[in-house]
């Protein structure tokens, strides 16, 4: 646990350019951290969004993307009690410390200790656990960075799951499926969901709602800082707007329940997986998603 590991990672060095498979060093976990051996990962549109980003405070390179994955705990740092070496886990972008007022509340899935941030490194000390072979710092992404054979994640971002669920299906629970499934259960004409991240579409969704109880749920992240303008008369008539992150789920308590639903055949995950690729072919996954040819592409680590 106390030594750095050399492994392969798909490093993004410049916006919009192909990822480069290269050898890196992954430092041992510090206190409250977990080092995870990634078994498989997947590509999400959020990875694409930040990979293409060439300006602004979040355009940070070189970087290791990826935030949907499943892996096995390789080692843990001091104070980590809830997982141990060999556990099957999901590294999750959404934090769940279980200690703060928000995490203990049943009213939402926020975390007042860690919040929702886009910092490019570890959440507690704002440093990276990745280095290039020349000592160059490689930045994290959404506190997960799964496009690497090994990663280091804060324990607040780690969820232990049953080893009975197939790992490729479990991978989907770490972001995409969890984000959408709760909204699907409440669906119908009385709800509108904005998933792109454009203020104009958020307004269109709101204006399309039923008067009296129509609800607009915003899932997309507005990337341009455009303010949202809503007709107050329509609000007074009973329409409402809310945001939703990670489907409203609390990762550590709710994801294991979703895994159980899959095992009990109450949740279909198989249909989301349209392609499977080797880690060496990770750039093909980008091509497929950009061309609209895939829903989820499982990327298997070569180890």
N, C-alpha and C positions, 0 to 999 in steps of 0.2 A: 504493500500500500504506500510505502514511503518513497518509491522510485518513479521517475518519469517513464512513460511507455512510448516507444517509437511505433508508429502505425501509418497507414495510408489515409489520406483525407482528400476530398474534392474541394479545392480552394478556389474561391472567387476572387480574382485579383483586380478586375476592372468591370465597371457596370456593363451588363449586356453581353459580355464575352464568355466564351465557353469555360467551364470549370476545368481546373488542372488537377489531375491526380498526382499527388506528391507525398513524400514522407514528411511527417511532422512529429513533434514531441508533445505528449499530453502529460501535464504535471499531475502529481498525486493530489487527491482531494484534501482540502483544508477542513477546518472545523465546520460542521453542518453541511458538508458536501459529499457527493456520491460519484464515484467513477463508474461509468457504465460501458460495457461492451455492446455495441449496437449489432443486432441481428438483422433487422431490415428497417428501411425507412421509406418515406413516400414524399412526393412533391406536392406542395400546396400553392394556390395562387398568391398567397402572401409572400412565399419565397420568390416567386416571379416578380412581384411588385418591387421588392427591395433590391433584387438582383439587377433590375433595369434602372434603378434610381441613380441618377448621375449628379444631382445637385441637392443642396439642403443638408440639415444637420444629421439626417439618418442615412445619407449616402456614405457609408463607411466601408473601406476596403484596406487590405485584404481581409476576407471574412469566410467563415464556414457556415453556410446556410443549412436549412433543414430543421423542422420542428414537429414532424409527425414520425414517430419511431417506436420501436420496442427493443428492449435489450435485457442483458443480465448484469446484475451488480458485480463488478470486479473487485471493488474495495470501497471502504467508507472512511470518512474522517471522524475526528473526535466529536462526541455528543450525538452522533446519529444512532438512533435506537430502533426506528420503525422498519428499516430494511437491513439486510445483511448479505454477505457474499453469496452469490448463487441465486438470489431472488429474481424472478421475472418482473420487470418494471416498465412503466411508460414514463419517459421524460415529457413533461407537459409545460407548455408556455404559460399557462395560467396558474398563479401561485395559490397555495392553500396551506397556511402555516398552522391552522387549527387552534391558535392561541389568542388571536386578536378578537375584538368585539365583532367585527364583520364576519370572520370565519365561523364564530360560534352562533351567529344569528341565522335564522331560517328565512330571513326576508330577501336575501340575495346571495351572490357568490363572490362578492368582492373580498379583498384582503387589505386591511389598512396598514399592515406592516410593509408589504412589498408593492401593493398596488398594481396597476397595469402600466408598465414602462417599456421603453424601447432602447434601453441602455445596451451598448454593444459588448458588455463584459459581464462578469459575475455580479449578482445583485448585492452582496454584502460588502465587498471591498473594491468593486469597480476595477478589477484587474482580470487579465485573461489567463486561462490555463493552457492555451495553445501557443506553440512556437514553431516557426520554420526551422529547418536544419542550420540556417545561418544566424539563428537567434532572433529573427524577426517576429514581432508580435502579430498573431492572427486573432481577429476579433470574433466574438460569439454572436449568435443570432437568437433573439427571443428566449435567452437563457437555456437553450436546448442544444443547437448546433449538432444535428444528427448525420450530416454528410461526412462522417468520419468513422473509422472502426472503433474508436473510443472517444468518449466525451466526459466532461465533468459537469454535474448539475447540482444546484442547491437542493437540499432535501425537501424544501417547500414546493419544489417543482417535480417531485418524484412520486409516482403512484404504484404501489405493489398490486399485481393482479394474479389471478389464478393461472397456474401453468397448464391447465386443461384447454384453454382457448388457443387455437392455431395462431402463431405469432403474426402472420400476415394480416389476419382479421383484427387482432388486437391493436396493431399499428394504427388502424383507422380511428380508434377511440381516443387517440391522443390529441386530435384536433378536429378534423373535418366532420366526421359523423356526429360527434358530441355537439358541435356547434349547430347543426341543422335539425337534429332529431326532436328536440323538445318543441321547436316551432312547428314541425310537421304534425304533431299530435293535436295542436290547437288550430289547425289550418281552417280554410274555408273562406267564403266571400267577405267575412267580417274582419279579416286580417290582411294587411299588406306588409311584405318584407322587402327591404332594400338591402341588397347584398353587394353592390358594386363599389359604393363609396363616393357617390356624386351627390352634391347638395340638391341639384335640380331634380334628380330621380327621387330623392327623399321627399321633396315637395310634391312631386307627381303621385307618389305612393300615398301620402297624406290626403291629397285632394281626391283620391280614388276610394277612400274609406266610406263606409256607411255612416250616416249621421246617427247620433245617439250612443253608439257603442263601438264604432269602428276603431281599430287599433293599428297603428303603424309601428313596426318593429325594425329598428335600424341595426343591421349586422355589419354593413360595410364601413370601412374607415375612410373618412374624407381626407384626402391627401393634400389638398390645395389650400386649406384654411378658409374655404368659402363659407360665409355664414348661412345659417338655415333660416329662411323667411317663411313664417306660417301665418295664415289668416286667423286672427283671433276670434272672429265670428264663428268659424268652423270649430275652434276649440270649445267655445261656449256652448255649441250645439252637441257636445258630448264626444267628439273625436279625441283621441289621445295618441301621444308619441312616446315611445320608450326605446332605450338601447338594450342590447343583449350581447354579452360576451361569453363565449364558450357555452352557449345554450342555456345559461343560467345554472349550470351544474357546478357543484363543489367537487373538484377532481378526486380527492382521496376517498370520499364517501360514495360518490355517484358513479364513477367509472367502473369500479368492481361490480356494481349492480347491472350496468350495461353489459359487461362481460357475461354475467349470469344469464341475462336475457338472451344473449346470442346462443349460449350453450343449451338453453331451454327452448330454442327455436322460436323465440318471440321477437327477435331482432335479426333482420337480414343484412349482413355485411358483405356477403359474397358478391352481390351484384354491383357494388361500388368499384371492385377491382377489375380494370379492363386490360391492364398490361403488367408484365413482370420482366424486370431487367437485372442484369449483373451490375454491380457497383462501377465496374469499368465503363459501362455504357450509360452513365448517369446523364450525360448531355442529351442522349436520345429522349429521355423522359421530359426534358425541357421542350424539345421540339414537338413531342406529341401533345403536350398541354397547350403550347402556344398555337398549335394548329387546330385545337379543339377536338382532337381525336381520342383523348383519354379523360376518364373521370379521376381515377386514382391508379397510379403506376407504382407497384411495389418494387423497391430497389433492394436487392439482396446483397449483403456484404460478402465479399469473396472469401472471408475467413470463416 
